Amino acid sequence: MSLQHREVRAPLLLGRCGRRGGFSQVELAVAIVVLAIGILGVFASFAYGLQSANHSARLSEAVNYSRQLVELIRVRNLPFQHDRLPPPVGSGINDADKTTWEQLSALEAAPFAHDIPPHTGFRRRILVGPVPGSGGSDYRSNLAEIRVSVQWIERGQVREVEMVGHHRRP
């Protein structure tokens, strides 16, 4: 009797191309990079969403303040408190001489010191004058145009909302 020696090997799990199952380090690195890029995209869109929400909130505040200022001017009949239109510069409702951010009045400056909370971060420019095209004795001579510009600084840039209203002499 002859003994033959035979080797018996267990079958290996071979994947594609004759290699063992699982992922290589290169495949894992590529997958991690792709996942990281996706996560960065989500965070970038989240940051953009926060900036948009902040801008919307400030814009809404500016619109509300400008509307409030126009209404205060109308309710108090401020355009016709003086002899003629436009009112004198320095009256609080004629800021024709103020053109830069540094020159603008704070929202709560006179004549609105007790109407608007202090330190809002907004500034205003108010121009009150005759309605364009008015003159003579027609109905437009009894109308005043009220322009209120509310400005604020956002991300290093001056932003602005302007509201225009009209007021009739009582």
URDAMO-V362770 format. One line per field, one symbol per residue. ss: DSSP state (~ for helix, > for strand, _ for the rest). phi: phi as a letter, one per 30 degrees, with the letter a starting at -180 (. if undefined). A space follows every 10 residues. Layout:
ss: ???
phi: ???
//
This chain:
ss: __________ ___>_~~~_> ____~~~~~~ ~~~~~~~~~~ ~~~~~~~~~~ ~~~~~~~~~~ ~~~~~~~~~~ ~~~~~__~~~ __________ ___>______ ____>>____ __________ __>>>>>>>> ________~~ ~~>>>>>>>> >>>>__>>>> >>>>>>>>__
phi: .ccccbcccd dddcddhicd djcddddddd dddddddddd dddddddddd dddddddddd ddddddddde ddddddhddc dcdbcddddj djbbcddcbc edddddedde ccdccbddhd icbbbcbcad deidlicddd dccbcccccc bacbhicdcb bbbcbbbcdd
//
